[in-house]
Amino acid sequence: MPADAPPHTLTVIVPCYNEEATLERCVDRVRAIASDTLRLEILIVDDCSADRSREIAHALAERCEEVRLLTHDVNQGKGAALHTGIAAASGDFVAVQDADLEYDPQDLLRLIKPLVDGQAEVVMGSRYLTHGAHRVLYFWHSMGNQCLTFLSNMFTDLNLTDMETCYKVFRRDLIQSLPLREKRFGFEPEVTAAVAQRRVRIVEMGVSYYARTYEEGKKIGLRDGLRALYCIVRYNAHNLPAPVQFLSYVAIGGLCAVVNLLVFLALLRGGAAAGVAAPIAFVVAAAVNYWLCIKLIFRHQARWGRYSELAVYAAAVLAVGLVDRATTLALLAAFSPAGAKLTATAVGLVLNFLARRLVVFPESNRGPWQPQEDEAPRSY
């Protein structure tokens, strides 16, 4: 930044859980990037550490005026620590700095430049673009990161190289406007989905990376990778183009079709007439379908309130249910009960998807991406 540029304030959130070995060095290295044109606000968020981390953080806050300590009385996860820090941030920009020093705070000076120059609202640091030193470790861990990045890009229409990076720097008004919910390592795919859906300008830059081993305290594991996979689907699927979203719905519809068929056949074996078994099986499958839809594909209460949504959904289910019943009964004369029901279910699958996408969970158009040269940056 030019020496005569007006000063900006960068809020650096340091989520901390049992990081007594590196916390003080981390904060000192973050403090070293301050200058006449860059002021710092360092928020250490202690997530109920069991070691001396909170004691060290308290001493740092007493010694350094730019350092504040925020605490959790119960361990909630990295994402929850970031939520606490984001809510308390007051700087122009907000960055995340892990306390374990896998990332070099000096890189933040480069990462904030596109924000200061008004060229981006979000800057992400990539461990896979060329810049600085990289410790060579964990092939399968790296492959997992790249696979998650690839899937995230498919759903967000971005071309990132490192979605799971810790180094993400945001305009404060943007990050504070995002309705984030993930409390653990699902934060990364969730916030990536959120900024992509806002259609803001996102820049990616290479950063140094000094990976630590699990013996040194690395915490992320297979369970977190599976959660990230779920979050990629959960926070992006409702905005997918209709053909792609339909393919996702087919998986849910297929499962519900099996439920529909099994309940129908079970009722028939129990002595129920086909005209009674068909609507009961359909209603059971519809309930399962609704739960899976709001958990995986569509956004709950996208247009309607809770009870209005249920009423609209019930009306859609009733309409498709009547078609399902009529189709099943019409085909029983020519097909076996299973064949008639499968055909009716296939018709219902398409009708159900259209009803959910267009009526029950409609999404507004996301609009175009923000122009690169934006004379009047958006407020959030």
C-alpha positions, 0 to 999 in steps of 0.5 A, spaced: 500 500 500 502 507 498 505 510 504 500 516 503 494 511 503 489 512 509 489 507 514 485 501 514 483 496 520 484 489 519 480 484 524 484 478 525 480 472 528 484 467 531 480 461 533 484 457 539 483 450 542 489 447 546 494 451 542 498 453 548 505 451 544 504 456 539 499 462 541 503 467 543 508 466 537 502 466 532 499 473 535 506 476 535 507 474 528 500 477 526 502 484 530 508 484 526 504 486 520 501 492 523 504 499 519 502 506 519 497 504 513 494 498 517 491 497 523 490 491 527 484 488 531 486 481 534 480 477 536 483 471 540 477 466 541 478 461 546 473 455 545 474 452 552 481 450 551 483 445 556 491 447 557 494 454 558 491 457 552 486 462 555 491 464 560 496 466 555 491 469 551 489 473 557 496 475 558 496 477 551 490 482 551 493 485 558 499 486 554 497 488 547 492 494 546 490 491 539 488 484 542 482 482 545 480 475 548 473 472 547 471 466 550 466 460 550 465 456 556 463 450 552 467 447 546 463 448 540 468 448 534 472 452 530 466 455 526 462 457 532 469 460 534 469 464 528 462 466 528 463 469 535 469 473 532 465 475 526 460 478 530 465 482 534 469 484 529 470 492 527 475 493 522 474 494 515 476 487 513 476 480 517 481 475 516 482 468 519 489 466 522 489 459 525 493 459 532 498 453 530 502 457 525 501 453 519 500 459 515 504 465 515 501 472 517 506 476 512 501 473 507 496 477 509 499 483 507 498 481 500 491 478 501 488 484 503 491 488 497 485 487 492 480 489 498 484 495 499 484 497 492 477 495 491 478 489 486 475 484 490 470 483 496 473 476 498 480 474 497 482 466 498 489 464 500 491 457 496 496 452 498 496 450 491 498 456 487 505 458 487 508 462 492 513 461 498 515 454 501 510 448 502 511 443 507 510 436 504 506 432 508 500 427 507 498 425 500 491 422 501 489 429 506 491 433 500 487 429 495 481 429 499 482 437 500 482 437 492 476 432 491 472 437 496 475 443 492 473 440 485 466 438 488 465 445 491 467 448 484 461 444 481 456 446 485 458 454 486 461 455 479 467 457 481 474 455 479 478 455 486 484 451 487 483 450 495 476 451 498 478 448 504 484 454 506 484 457 512 486 464 509 480 467 507 479 475 508 473 478 507 470 485 507 467 486 514 460 488 512 459 482 507 462 477 512 457 480 517 451 479 513 452 472 511 447 467 515 452 462 517 450 456 521 456 451 521 460 450 528 465 446 526 470 445 520 463 445 515 465 453 516 469 453 509 464 450 504 458 453 507 462 460 507 464 459 500 457 457 498 455 463 501 459 468 498 458 465 491 451 466 491 452 473 493 455 473 486 461 478 489 468 478 486 472 473 489 480 473 488 485 467 489 492 468 491 498 463 493 500 463 500 506 459 504 504 453 508 507 449 513 503 443 515 503 440 522 503 433 523 497 430 527 502 428 533 503 436 533 496 437 534 493 437 527 485 436 528 481 435 522 480 428 520 475 423 516 469 425 520 470 433 518 471 431 511 464 427 510 461 433 514 464 438 508 461 433 503 455 434 506 455 442 507 457 442 499 451 439 497 446 442 503 448 449 502 449 449 494 443 444 492 438 449 492 441 454 487 443 449 482 440 449 475 434 445 474 437 439 470 443 438 475 438 439 481 433 434 478 439 429 478 440 430 485 432 430 487 432 423 483 437 420 488 432 422 494 426 421 489 429 414 488 429 412 496 422 415 497 420 410 491 423 404 495 419 407 501 413 408 497 413 401 494 415 397 500 409 400 504 404 399 499 406 392 498 406 391 506 399 394 506 397 389 501 400 383 504 396 385 511 390 385 507 389 392 505 385 394 498 390 397 493 385 403 493 387 404 500 394 402 500 396 406 495 395 413 498 397 411 505 404 409 502 404 415 498 403 419 504 409 416 508 414 417 502 412 424 501 413 425 509 420 422 508 421 426 501 419 433 505 425 431 510 430 429 505 428 435 501 429 441 506 436 437 509 439 436 502 436 440 496 431 445 497 432 451 502 427 451 508 422 457 508 425 459 501 418 463 500 413 461 505 413 461 513 413 454 516 406 453 517 404 456 510 410 451 507 407 445 510 400 447 507 403 448 500 407 442 500 401 438 503 397 441 497 402 439 492 402 432 495 395 431 495 395 433 487 400 429 485 397 423 490 391 423 486 395 422 480 399 417 483 392 413 485 389 414 479 395 412 475 396 406 479 389 403 479 389 404 471 395 400 470 393 394 475 389 391 469 395 390 465 401 390 470 402 387 476 401 391 483 409 392 483 409 394 476 403 399 476 406 402 482 413 403 479 410 406 473 406 411 477 412 413 482 416 414 476 410 419 473 410 422 481 417 423 481 417 428 475 411 432 478 414 432 485 420 435 483 417 440 479 412 442 484 417 443 489 422 447 485 417 451 482 411 452 488 414 449 495 421 451 495 422 457 489 428 460 489 429 467 486 434 468 481 441 470 483 443 475 478 449 476 475 456 476 478 459 483 480 463 487 475 470 487 476 471 494 475 465 496 480 464 504 481 459 503 486 461 497 491 455 494 494 453 494 501 451 488 504 
